């Protein structure tokens, strides 16, 4: 089991753009790892960790970004609730991985790290 307190403390040491970049990286990993059926547990863990990253970051952002982060967190929660079914359907798994990629690009853009 992960030590969420330690992870949170380490995560919050970073400035906001780096935290958003970390969230974007997690979403990109979801896309990448979803290509292989054997990565079920890894992707499920990334979904959960990403929800924590949002929880720990949202209050430090502007309202527009908070709104998008809440939307993403709801999406991640819906995926997680249906994860076994999604994972066992290659078409649906691919759809989720593409949505994760799009979210990753959007969050990275919001982070300002590309400027």
C-alpha distances in whole Angstrom, upper triangle without the diagonal:
4,7,9,12,12,12,14,17,17,17,20,22,23,26,26,28,25,22,24,24,21,20,23,22,18,21,23,20,20,23,23,20,22,25,23,22,20,18,16,13,13,15,13,11,14,15,12,12,16,16,15,17,20,19,19,22,24,26,27,29,32,33,34,30,29,30,29,25,25,27,24,21,23,24,20,19,22,21,18,19,22,19,20,24,24,22,24,27,28,30,28,25,28,29,25,25,28,27,24,27,29,27,26,29,30,27,28,32,31,29,33,31,34,37
4,6,9,9,8,11,13,13,14,16,18,20,23,23,24,21,19,21,21,17,17,20,19,16,19,21,18,18,22,22,20,21,24,23,23,21,18,17,13,13,15,13,10,12,14,11,10,13,14,12,14,17,16,16,19,22,23,24,26,29,30,31,27,26,28,27,23,23,25,22,20,22,22,19,19,22,21,18,20,22,20,21,25,24,23,26,28,28,31,28,25,27,28,25,24,27,26,23,25,27,25,23,27,27,24,25,29,28,26,29,28,31,33
4,6,6,6,9,10,11,12,14,16,18,21,22,24,21,18,21,21,18,18,21,20,18,21,23,21,21,25,25,23,25,28,27,27,24,21,21,17,16,18,17,13,15,16,13,11,15,15,12,14,17,16,15,18,21,22,23,25,29,30,31,27,26,28,27,23,24,26,23,21,23,24,21,20,24,23,20,22,25,23,25,28,27,26,29,31,32,34,31,28,30,31,27,27,30,28,25,27,29,26,25,28,28,25,26,29,28,26,29,28,31,33
4,5,5,6,8,10,10,12,14,16,19,19,21,19,15,18,19,16,15,19,18,16,19,21,19,20,23,24,22,24,27,27,27,25,22,21,17,16,17,16,12,13,14,11,9,12,12,9,11,14,12,11,14,17,18,19,21,25,26,27,24,22,24,24,20,20,23,20,17,20,21,18,18,21,21,18,21,23,22,24,27,26,25,28,31,31,32,30,27,29,29,25,25,28,26,23,25,27,23,22,26,26,22,23,27,25,23,27,26,29,31
4,5,5,6,9,10,11,13,15,18,19,21,19,16,19,20,17,17,21,21,19,21,24,22,23,26,27,26,27,31,30,30,29,25,24,21,20,21,19,16,17,18,14,12,15,14,11,12,15,13,11,15,17,18,18,21,25,26,28,24,22,25,25,21,22,24,22,20,22,24,21,21,24,24,22,24,27,25,27,31,30,29,32,34,35,36,33,31,32,32,29,28,31,29,26,28,29,26,25,28,27,24,25,28,26,24,27,26,30,32
4,5,5,6,8,10,11,14,17,18,20,17,15,18,19,16,17,20,19,18,21,23,21,22,26,26,25,27,30,30,30,28,25,25,21,20,21,20,16,17,18,16,13,15,16,12,13,16,15,13,16,19,19,19,22,26,27,29,25,24,27,26,22,24,26,24,21,24,26,22,23,26,26,23,26,28,26,29,32,31,30,33,35,35,36,34,31,33,33,29,28,31,29,26,27,29,26,24,27,27,24,24,27,26,23,26,25,28,30
4,6,5,6,9,10,12,15,16,17,15,12,15,16,12,13,17,16,14,17,19,18,19,22,22,21,24,27,27,27,25,22,22,19,17,18,17,14,13,15,13,10,12,13,10,10,13,13,11,13,16,18,18,20,24,25,26,23,21,24,23,19,21,23,20,18,22,22,19,20,24,23,21,23,26,24,26,29,28,27,30,32,32,33,31,28,29,29,26,25,27,26,22,24,25,22,21,24,24,20,21,24,23,20,23,22,25,27
4,5,5,6,9,10,13,13,16,14,11,14,15,12,13,17,16,15,18,20,19,20,23,24,23,25,28,29,29,28,24,24,21,19,19,19,15,15,16,13,10,12,12,8,8,11,10,7,10,13,14,14,17,21,22,23,20,19,21,21,17,18,21,19,17,20,22,19,19,23,23,21,23,26,24,27,30,28,28,31,33,33,34,31,29,30,30,26,25,27,26,22,24,25,22,20,23,23,19,20,23,21,19,22,21,25,27
4,6,5,7,9,12,14,16,14,12,15,17,14,15,19,19,18,21,23,22,23,26,27,26,28,31,32,32,31,27,27,24,22,23,22,19,18,19,17,14,15,16,12,11,14,13,10,12,15,16,15,18,22,24,25,22,21,24,24,20,21,24,22,20,24,25,22,23,27,26,24,27,30,28,31,34,32,31,35,37,36,37,35,32,33,33,30,29,30,29,25,27,28,25,23,25,25,21,22,25,23,20,23,22,25,27
4,6,5,8,11,13,15,12,10,14,14,12,14,17,16,16,19,21,20,21,24,24,24,27,29,30,31,29,26,26,23,21,21,21,18,17,19,17,13,15,16,13,11,15,14,11,13,16,17,16,18,22,24,25,22,21,25,24,20,22,25,22,21,24,25,22,24,27,26,25,28,30,28,31,33,32,31,34,36,35,36,34,31,32,32,28,27,29,28,24,25,26,23,21,24,24,20,20,23,21,18,21,19,23,25
4,5,6,9,10,12,9,7,10,11,9,10,14,13,13,16,18,17,19,22,22,22,24,27,28,29,28,24,24,22,19,19,20,16,15,16,15,11,12,13,10,8,11,11,8,9,13,14,13,15,19,21,22,18,18,21,20,17,19,21,19,17,21,22,19,21,24,24,22,25,28,26,29,31,29,28,32,33,33,33,31,28,29,29,25,24,26,24,21,22,23,20,18,20,20,16,16,19,18,15,18,17,20,22
4,5,7,8,11,10,8,11,13,11,12,16,16,16,18,21,21,22,25,25,26,27,30,31,32,31,28,28,25,23,23,22,19,18,19,17,14,14,14,11,9,11,11,7,8,12,12,10,13,17,19,21,17,17,20,20,16,18,21,20,18,22,23,21,22,26,26,24,27,30,28,31,34,32,31,35,36,36,36,33,31,32,31,28,27,28,26,23,24,25,21,20,22,21,17,17,20,18,15,18,17,21,22
4,7,9,12,10,9,13,14,12,14,17,17,18,20,22,22,24,26,27,27,29,32,33,34,33,29,30,27,25,25,25,22,20,21,20,17,17,18,15,13,15,15,11,11,15,15,13,15,19,22,23,20,20,23,23,20,22,25,23,22,25,26,24,26,29,29,27,30,33,31,34,36,34,34,37,39,38,38,36,33,34,34,30,29,30,29,25,26,27,23,21,23,23,19,19,21,19,16,18,17,21,22
4,7,8,6,6,10,10,10,12,14,14,16,18,19,20,22,24,24,25,28,30,31,33,32,28,29,27,24,24,24,21,19,20,20,16,16,17,15,12,14,15,11,10,14,14,12,14,17,20,21,18,18,21,20,18,21,23,21,20,24,25,23,25,28,27,27,30,32,30,33,35,33,32,36,37,36,36,34,32,32,31,28,27,28,26,23,23,24,21,18,20,20,16,15,17,16,12,14,13,17,18
4,6,6,6,9,10,11,13,14,15,17,19,20,21,23,25,26,27,29,31,33,35,34,30,31,29,26,25,26,24,21,22,21,18,17,18,16,13,14,15,12,10,13,13,10,11,14,17,18,15,16,20,19,17,20,22,20,20,24,25,23,25,28,28,28,31,33,31,35,37,34,34,38,38,37,37,35,32,32,32,29,27,28,26,23,23,23,20,18,19,18,15,14,16,14,10,12,11,15,16
4,5,5,6,8,10,11,12,14,15,17,18,20,21,23,24,26,27,30,32,33,33,29,29,28,25,24,25,22,20,20,20,17,15,16,15,11,11,13,10,7,10,10,7,8,11,14,15,11,12,16,15,13,16,19,17,17,21,22,21,23,26,26,25,28,30,29,33,34,32,32,36,36,35,35,32,30,30,29,26,25,25,23,20,20,20,17,16,16,15,12,11,13,10,7,10,10,14,15
4,5,5,6,9,10,10,12,14,15,16,18,20,21,22,24,26,28,30,32,32,28,29,28,25,23,24,23,19,20,20,18,15,17,16,12,13,15,13,10,12,13,11,10,12,15,15,12,14,17,15,14,17,19,17,18,22,22,21,23,26,25,26,29,31,29,33,34,31,31,35,35,33,33,31,29,28,27,25,23,23,21,19,18,18,15,13,14,13,10,8,10,8,5,6,6,10,11
4,5,5,6,9,10,10,12,14,15,16,18,20,20,22,24,26,28,30,30,26,27,25,22,21,23,20,17,19,19,16,14,16,15,11,13,15,13,10,13,15,12,12,15,18,18,15,16,19,17,15,19,20,18,18,22,22,20,23,26,25,25,28,30,28,31,33,30,30,33,34,32,32,31,28,27,27,24,23,23,22,18,18,18,16,13,14,14,11,9,12,11,7,9,8,11,13
4,5,5,6,9,10,11,13,14,15,17,19,20,21,23,25,27,29,28,24,25,23,20,19,20,18,15,16,16,12,11,13,11,8,9,11,9,7,10,12,10,11,14,17,17,13,14,17,15,12,16,17,15,15,19,19,17,20,23,22,22,25,27,25,29,30,28,27,31,32,31,31,29,26,26,26,22,21,22,20,17,17,18,15,13,14,14,10,10,13,11,8,11,10,14,16
4,5,5,6,9,10,11,12,14,15,17,18,20,21,24,26,28,28,24,24,23,20,19,20,18,15,15,16,13,10,12,12,8,8,12,10,8,9,12,11,10,13,15,14,10,11,14,12,10,13,15,12,13,17,17,16,18,21,20,21,24,25,24,27,29,26,26,30,30,29,28,26,24,24,23,20,19,19,17,14,14,14,11,9,11,10,6,7,9,8,5,9,9,12,14
4,5,5,6,9,10,10,12,14,15,16,18,20,22,24,26,26,23,23,23,19,18,20,18,14,15,17,14,11,14,14,10,11,15,13,11,13,16,14,13,16,18,17,13,15,17,15,13,17,17,15,16,19,19,17,20,23,21,22,25,26,24,28,29,26,26,29,29,28,28,26,24,23,22,20,18,18,17,14,13,14,12,9,10,10,7,6,9,9,6,9,7,10,13
4,5,5,6,9,10,10,12,14,15,16,18,21,22,24,24,20,21,19,16,15,17,15,11,13,14,11,9,12,12,8,10,13,12,11,13,16,15,15,18,20,19,15,16,18,16,13,17,18,14,15,18,18,16,18,21,20,20,23,24,22,25,27,24,24,27,28,27,27,25,22,22,22,19,17,18,17,14,14,15,13,10,12,13,9,9,12,12,10,13,11,13,16
4,5,5,6,9,10,11,13,14,15,17,19,21,23,23,19,19,18,15,14,15,13,10,10,11,9,6,9,10,6,7,11,11,9,11,15,14,14,16,18,17,13,14,15,13,10,13,14,11,11,15,14,12,15,18,16,16,20,21,19,23,24,21,21,25,25,24,24,22,20,20,19,16,15,16,14,11,12,13,10,8,10,11,7,8,12,11,10,13,12,14,17
4,5,5,6,9,10,11,12,14,15,18,20,22,22,19,19,19,16,14,16,15,11,12,14,12,9,12,13,10,11,14,14,12,14,17,16,15,17,19,17,13,15,16,13,11,15,15,11,13,16,15,13,17,18,17,18,21,22,20,23,24,21,21,25,25,23,23,21,19,18,18,15,13,13,12,9,9,10,7,4,7,8,6,5,9,10,9,12,11,12,15
4,5,5,6,9,10,10,12,14,16,18,20,20,17,18,17,14,13,15,14,10,12,14,11,10,13,14,11,13,16,16,15,17,20,19,18,21,22,21,17,18,20,17,15,18,18,14,15,18,17,15,18,20,18,18,22,23,20,23,25,21,20,24,24,23,23,21,19,18,18,16,13,14,14,10,10,12,10,7,9,11,9,8,12,13,12,14,12,13,17
4,5,5,6,9,10,10,12,15,16,18,18,14,15,14,11,9,11,10,6,8,10,8,7,10,11,9,11,14,15,14,16,19,19,19,21,22,21,17,18,19,16,14,16,16,13,13,16,14,12,15,17,15,15,19,19,17,20,21,18,18,21,22,21,21,19,16,16,17,14,12,13,13,9,10,12,10,8,11,13,11,11,15,15,14,17,15,17,20
4,5,5,7,9,10,11,13,16,17,18,14,15,15,12,9,11,11,8,8,11,10,8,11,13,11,12,15,16,15,16,20,20,19,21,21,20,16,17,18,14,13,15,14,10,12,14,12,10,14,15,13,14,17,17,15,18,20,16,16,20,20,18,18,16,14,14,13,10,9,10,9,5,6,9,7,5,9,10,9,10,13,14,14,17,16,16,20
4,5,5,6,9,10,12,14,17,17,14,15,16,13,11,14,14,10,11,14,13,11,14,16,14,15,19,19,18,19,23,22,21,23,24,22,19,20,21,17,16,18,17,14,15,18,15,13,17,18,16,17,20,20,17,20,21,18,17,20,20,18,18,17,14,13,14,12,9,9,10,7,6,9,8,6,8,11,10,10,13,15,15,17,15,15,19
4,5,5,6,8,10,12,14,14,11,12,13,9,8,11,11,8,10,13,12,11,14,16,14,16,19,19,19,21,24,24,23,26,26,25,21,22,23,20,18,20,19,16,16,19,16,14,17,18,15,16,19,19,16,18,20,17,15,19,19,17,18,17,14,13,15,12,9,11,12,9,9,12,12,9,12,15,14,13,17,18,17,20,18,18,22
4,5,5,6,9,11,12,13,10,10,11,8,6,9,9,7,8,11,11,10,13,15,14,15,18,19,19,20,24,24,23,26,26,24,21,21,22,18,17,18,17,14,14,16,13,11,14,15,12,12,16,15,13,15,16,13,12,15,16,14,15,14,10,11,12,9,6,9,10,7,8,11,11,9,13,15,14,15,18,19,19,21,20,21,24
4,6,5,7,10,12,14,11,12,14,11,9,12,13,10,11,15,15,13,16,18,17,18,21,22,22,22,26,26,25,27,27,25,22,23,23,19,18,20,18,15,16,18,15,13,16,17,13,15,18,17,14,16,17,14,12,16,15,13,13,13,9,8,10,8,4,6,8,6,6,9,10,9,11,14,14,14,17,19,19,21,20,20,24
4,6,6,8,11,12,10,12,14,11,9,13,14,11,13,16,16,15,18,20,19,20,23,24,24,25,29,28,27,29,30,28,25,26,26,22,21,23,22,18,19,21,18,16,19,20,16,17,21,19,16,18,19,16,14,17,17,14,15,15,12,10,13,11,8,10,12,10,9,12,13,11,13,17,17,16,19,21,21,23,21,21,24
4,5,6,8,9,6,8,10,8,6,10,11,10,12,15,15,14,17,19,19,20,23,24,24,25,29,29,28,31,31,29,26,27,27,24,22,24,22,19,19,21,18,16,18,19,15,15,19,18,14,15,17,14,11,14,15,13,15,14,11,11,13,12,9,12,14,11,11,15,15,14,16,19,19,19,22,23,23,25,23,24,27
4,5,7,9,7,8,10,9,7,10,12,11,11,15,16,15,18,20,20,21,24,25,25,26,30,30,29,31,31,29,26,27,26,23,22,23,21,18,19,19,16,14,17,17,13,14,17,15,12,13,14,11,8,11,11,9,11,11,7,7,10,9,6,10,12,10,11,14,15,14,17,19,19,20,22,24,24,27,25,25,29
4,7,9,8,10,13,12,10,13,16,14,15,19,19,19,21,24,23,24,27,28,28,29,33,33,32,34,34,32,29,30,29,26,25,26,24,21,22,23,20,18,20,20,16,17,20,18,15,15,16,13,10,12,12,9,11,12,8,8,11,11,8,11,13,12,12,16,17,16,18,21,21,21,24,26,26,28,27,26,30
4,5,6,8,11,11,10,13,15,15,16,19,20,20,22,24,24,26,28,29,30,31,35,35,34,36,36,35,32,32,32,28,27,28,27,23,24,25,21,19,21,21,17,18,20,18,15,14,16,13,10,11,12,10,13,14,10,10,14,13,11,14,17,15,16,19,20,19,21,24,24,24,27,29,29,31,29,29,33
4,6,6,10,11,10,12,15,15,16,18,20,20,22,24,25,26,28,30,31,32,35,36,35,37,37,36,33,33,32,29,28,28,27,24,24,24,21,19,20,20,16,16,18,16,13,11,13,11,8,8,10,9,12,12,9,11,14,14,12,16,18,16,18,21,21,21,24,26,26,26,29,31,31,33,32,32,35
4,6,8,9,10,12,13,14,16,18,19,20,22,24,25,26,28,29,30,32,35,36,36,38,38,37,34,33,33,31,29,29,28,25,25,25,23,20,21,21,18,17,19,17,14,13,15,14,10,11,13,12,16,16,13,14,17,16,15,18,20,18,19,23,23,22,25,27,27,27,30,32,31,34,32,32,36
4,6,5,6,9,10,11,12,14,15,16,19,20,21,23,25,26,27,28,32,32,32,34,35,33,30,30,30,27,25,26,25,22,21,22,20,17,19,19,15,15,17,16,12,12,15,13,10,12,14,13,16,15,12,13,16,14,13,16,18,15,17,20,20,19,22,24,23,24,27,28,28,30,29,29,33
4,6,5,6,9,10,11,13,14,15,17,19,20,22,23,25,26,27,30,31,31,34,34,32,29,29,29,26,24,24,23,20,19,20,18,15,16,16,13,11,14,13,9,9,11,10,7,9,12,12,15,14,10,13,15,13,12,16,17,15,17,20,20,19,23,24,23,25,28,28,28,31,30,30,34
4,6,5,6,9,10,11,12,14,16,17,18,20,21,23,24,26,29,30,30,33,33,32,29,28,29,26,23,24,24,20,19,20,18,15,16,17,14,11,14,14,10,10,14,13,10,13,16,16,19,17,14,16,18,15,15,18,19,16,19,22,21,20,23,25,24,25,28,28,28,31,29,31,34
4,5,5,6,9,10,10,12,14,16,16,18,20,21,22,24,27,28,28,31,31,30,27,26,27,24,22,23,23,19,18,20,18,14,16,17,14,13,16,16,12,13,16,14,12,15,17,16,19,17,14,16,18,15,13,17,17,14,16,20,18,17,21,22,21,22,25,26,25,28,26,27,31
4,5,5,6,9,10,10,13,14,15,17,19,20,21,22,25,26,26,29,29,27,24,24,24,21,19,20,19,16,15,17,14,11,13,14,11,10,13,13,10,11,14,12,10,13,15,14,16,14,11,13,14,11,10,14,14,11,13,16,15,14,18,19,18,19,23,23,23,26,25,25,29
4,5,5,6,9,10,11,13,14,16,17,19,20,21,25,26,26,28,28,27,24,23,24,21,19,19,18,15,14,15,13,10,11,12,9,7,10,11,7,9,12,11,10,13,15,15,17,15,12,15,15,12,12,16,15,13,16,18,17,16,20,21,20,21,24,24,24,27,26,28,31
4,5,5,6,8,10,11,12,14,16,17,18,20,23,24,24,27,28,27,24,23,24,21,18,19,19,16,14,16,15,11,12,14,12,10,13,14,11,13,16,15,13,17,19,19,21,18,15,18,18,15,14,18,17,14,17,19,17,16,20,21,19,20,24,24,23,26,25,27,30
4,5,5,6,9,10,10,12,14,15,16,18,21,22,22,25,25,24,21,20,21,19,16,17,17,13,12,15,13,10,12,14,12,10,14,15,12,15,17,15,14,17,19,18,20,18,14,16,17,13,12,15,14,11,13,16,14,13,16,17,15,17,20,20,19,23,21,23,26
4,6,5,6,9,10,11,13,15,15,16,20,21,21,23,23,22,19,18,19,16,14,14,14,11,9,11,10,6,8,10,8,7,11,12,10,13,15,13,13,16,17,18,19,16,13,15,15,11,11,14,13,10,13,15,13,12,16,17,15,17,20,20,19,23,22,24,27
4,5,5,7,9,10,11,13,15,16,19,20,21,23,23,23,20,18,19,17,14,14,15,12,10,12,12,8,8,11,10,8,11,13,11,14,17,15,15,19,20,21,22,19,16,19,19,15,15,18,16,13,16,18,15,15,19,19,17,19,22,21,21,24,24,26,29
4,5,5,6,9,10,11,12,14,17,18,19,22,22,22,19,18,19,17,14,15,16,13,11,14,14,10,11,14,13,11,15,17,15,17,20,18,18,21,23,23,24,21,19,20,20,16,16,19,17,14,16,18,15,14,18,18,15,17,20,19,18,22,21,23,26
4,5,5,6,9,10,10,12,15,16,16,19,19,19,15,14,16,14,10,12,13,9,8,11,11,8,10,13,12,11,15,16,15,18,20,18,18,21,22,22,23,20,17,19,18,14,14,16,14,11,13,15,12,11,15,14,12,14,17,16,15,19,18,20,23
4,5,5,6,9,10,11,14,15,15,18,18,18,15,13,14,13,9,9,11,8,6,9,10,7,8,11,11,10,13,15,14,18,20,18,18,22,23,23,24,21,19,20,19,15,16,18,15,13,16,16,13,13,17,16,13,16,19,17,17,21,21,23,26
4,5,5,6,8,10,12,14,15,18,18,19,16,14,16,15,11,12,14,12,9,12,13,11,11,15,15,13,16,18,17,21,23,21,21,25,26,27,27,24,22,23,23,19,19,21,19,16,18,19,16,16,19,18,15,17,20,18,17,21,21,23,26
4,5,5,6,8,11,12,13,16,17,17,14,12,15,13,10,11,14,11,10,13,14,12,13,17,16,15,18,21,19,23,25,23,23,26,27,27,27,25,22,23,23,19,19,20,18,15,17,17,14,13,16,15,12,14,17,15,13,17,17,20,22
4,5,5,6,9,10,10,13,14,14,11,9,11,10,6,8,10,8,7,10,12,10,12,15,15,15,17,20,19,23,24,22,23,27,27,27,27,24,22,23,22,18,18,19,17,14,16,16,13,13,15,14,11,13,16,13,13,17,17,20,22
4,6,6,8,10,11,14,14,15,13,10,12,12,9,9,12,11,8,11,14,12,12,16,17,16,18,21,20,24,26,24,25,28,29,29,29,26,25,26,25,21,21,23,20,18,20,20,16,16,19,17,14,17,19,16,16,19,20,23,25
4,6,7,8,10,14,15,16,13,11,14,14,11,12,15,14,12,15,17,15,16,19,20,19,21,24,23,26,28,27,27,31,32,32,32,29,27,28,27,23,23,25,22,19,21,21,18,17,20,18,15,17,19,16,15,18,19,22,24
4,6,6,7,11,12,13,10,9,12,12,9,11,14,13,12,15,17,15,17,20,20,20,22,25,24,28,29,27,28,32,32,32,32,29,27,27,26,23,23,23,21,18,20,19,16,15,17,16,12,14,16,13,11,15,16,19,20
4,5,5,8,9,10,8,5,9,9,7,8,11,11,10,13,15,15,16,19,20,20,22,24,24,28,29,27,28,32,32,32,31,28,27,27,26,23,23,23,20,18,20,19,15,16,17,15,12,15,16,12,12,15,17,20,21
4,6,8,9,11,10,7,11,12,10,11,14,15,13,16,18,18,19,22,23,23,25,27,27,31,32,30,32,35,35,36,35,32,31,31,29,26,27,27,24,22,24,23,19,19,21,18,15,18,18,15,14,17,19,22,23
4,7,9,12,10,9,12,13,11,13,16,16,16,19,21,20,21,24,25,25,27,30,29,33,34,32,33,37,37,37,36,33,32,32,30,27,27,27,25,22,24,23,19,19,20,18,14,16,17,13,12,15,16,20,20
4,7,8,6,6,10,10,9,12,14,14,15,17,19,19,21,23,24,25,27,29,29,33,34,31,32,36,36,35,34,32,30,30,28,26,26,25,22,21,21,20,17,17,18,15,12,14,14,10,10,12,15,17,18
4,6,5,6,9,10,11,12,14,15,16,18,20,21,22,24,26,26,28,30,31,34,35,33,34,37,37,37,35,33,32,31,29,27,27,26,23,22,23,21,18,18,18,15,13,15,14,10,11,13,16,18,18
4,5,5,6,9,10,10,12,14,15,17,18,20,21,23,24,25,27,29,30,33,34,31,33,36,36,36,34,31,31,31,28,26,27,26,22,22,23,21,18,19,19,16,14,17,16,12,14,16,19,21,21
4,5,5,7,9,10,11,13,14,16,17,19,20,22,23,25,26,28,28,32,32,30,31,35,34,34,32,29,29,28,26,24,24,23,20,20,20,18,15,17,16,13,12,15,13,10,12,14,17,19,19
4,5,5,6,9,10,10,12,14,15,16,18,20,21,22,24,26,26,30,30,28,29,32,32,31,30,27,26,26,24,22,22,21,18,17,18,15,12,14,14,10,9,12,11,7,9,12,15,16,17
4,5,5,6,9,10,10,12,14,15,16,18,20,21,22,25,25,29,29,27,28,32,31,32,30,27,27,27,24,22,22,22,19,18,19,17,14,15,16,13,11,14,14,11,12,15,18,20,20
4,5,5,6,9,10,11,13,14,15,17,19,20,21,23,24,28,28,26,28,31,30,30,29,26,25,26,23,20,22,21,17,17,19,16,13,16,16,13,12,16,15,12,14,17,20,21,22
4,5,5,6,9,10,11,12,14,15,17,18,20,21,22,26,26,23,25,28,27,27,26,23,22,22,20,17,18,17,14,14,15,13,10,12,13,9,9,12,12,10,12,15,17,19,20
4,5,5,6,9,10,10,12,14,15,16,18,20,20,24,25,22,23,27,27,27,26,23,22,22,20,17,18,18,14,13,15,13,10,11,13,10,9,12,13,10,12,15,17,19,20
4,5,5,6,9,10,10,12,14,15,16,19,19,23,24,21,23,27,26,27,26,22,22,23,20,17,19,19,15,15,17,16,12,14,16,14,12,16,17,14,16,19,21,22,24
4,5,5,6,9,10,11,12,14,16,17,18,22,22,19,21,25,24,24,23,20,19,20,17,15,17,16,13,13,15,13,10,13,15,12,12,16,16,14,16,20,21,22,24
4,5,5,6,9,10,11,12,14,16,16,20,20,17,19,22,22,22,21,18,17,17,15,12,14,14,10,9,12,11,8,10,13,11,10,13,15,13,15,18,19,20,23
4,5,5,6,9,10,10,12,14,15,18,19,17,19,22,22,23,22,19,18,19,17,14,15,16,13,12,15,14,11,13,16,14,12,16,17,16,17,20,21,23,25
4,5,5,6,9,10,11,13,14,17,18,16,18,21,21,22,21,18,17,19,16,14,16,17,13,13,16,15,13,15,18,16,15,19,20,18,20,23,24,26,28
4,5,5,6,9,10,11,12,15,15,13,15,18,18,19,18,14,14,15,13,10,12,13,10,10,13,13,10,13,16,14,14,17,19,18,19,23,24,25,27
4,5,5,6,9,10,10,14,14,12,14,17,17,18,18,14,13,15,13,10,11,13,10,9,13,13,11,12,16,15,14,17,19,18,19,23,23,24,27
4,5,5,6,9,9,13,14,13,15,18,18,20,19,16,15,17,16,12,15,17,14,13,17,17,14,16,19,18,17,20,22,21,22,26,26,28,30
4,5,5,6,8,12,12,10,13,16,16,17,17,13,13,16,14,11,14,16,13,13,17,17,15,17,20,19,19,22,24,23,24,28,28,29,32
4,5,5,6,9,9,8,10,13,13,14,14,10,10,12,11,8,11,13,11,11,14,15,14,16,19,18,18,21,23,23,24,27,27,28,31
4,5,5,8,10,9,10,13,14,16,17,13,12,15,14,11,13,16,14,13,17,18,16,17,21,21,20,22,25,24,25,28,28,29,32
4,6,8,9,10,11,14,15,17,18,14,14,17,16,13,16,18,16,16,20,21,19,21,24,23,23,25,28,27,28,31,32,33,36
4,6,6,6,9,10,11,14,14,11,11,14,13,11,14,17,15,15,19,20,19,21,24,24,23,26,28,28,29,32,32,33,36
4,5,5,6,8,10,12,13,10,9,13,13,10,12,15,14,14,17,19,18,19,22,23,22,25,27,27,28,31,31,32,35
4,6,5,6,9,11,13,11,10,14,14,13,14,18,17,17,20,22,21,22,25,26,26,28,31,31,31,35,34,35,38
4,6,5,6,10,11,9,9,13,13,12,14,17,17,17,20,22,21,23,26,26,27,29,31,31,32,35,35,35,39
4,6,5,8,8,6,5,9,9,8,10,13,13,13,16,18,18,19,22,23,23,25,27,28,29,32,32,32,35
4,5,7,9,7,5,9,11,9,10,14,14,14,16,19,19,20,22,24,24,25,28,29,29,32,32,32,35
4,6,9,8,7,11,12,12,13,16,17,17,20,22,22,23,26,27,27,29,31,32,33,36,35,35,39
4,6,5,6,9,10,11,12,14,15,16,18,20,21,22,24,26,27,28,30,31,32,35,35,34,38
4,6,5,6,9,10,10,12,14,15,16,18,20,21,23,24,25,27,29,30,31,34,33,32,36
4,5,5,6,9,10,11,13,14,15,17,19,20,21,23,24,26,27,29,30,33,32,31,35
4,5,5,6,9,10,11,12,14,15,17,18,20,21,22,24,26,27,28,31,31,30,34
4,5,5,6,9,10,10,12,14,15,16,19,20,21,22,24,26,27,29,29,28,32
4,5,5,6,9,10,10,12,14,15,17,18,20,21,23,24,26,28,27,26,30
4,5,5,6,9,10,11,12,14,16,17,18,20,21,23,24,27,27,26,29
4,5,5,6,9,10,10,12,14,15,16,18,20,21,22,25,25,24,28
4,5,5,6,9,10,10,12,14,15,16,18,20,21,23,23,22,26
4,5,5,6,9,10,11,12,14,15,17,19,20,22,22,21,24
4,5,5,6,8,10,11,12,14,15,16,18,21,21,20,23
4,5,5,6,9,10,10,12,14,15,16,19,19,19,22
4,5,5,6,9,10,11,12,14,15,17,17,16,20
4,5,5,6,9,10,11,12,14,16,16,15,18
4,5,5,6,8,10,10,12,15,15,15,18
4,5,5,6,9,10,11,13,13,13,16
4,6,5,6,9,10,11,11,10,13
4,5,5,6,9,10,12,11,14
4,5,5,6,9,10,11,13
4,5,5,7,7,7,10
4,5,6,7,7,9
4,5,8,9,10
4,5,8,9
4,5,6
4,6
4
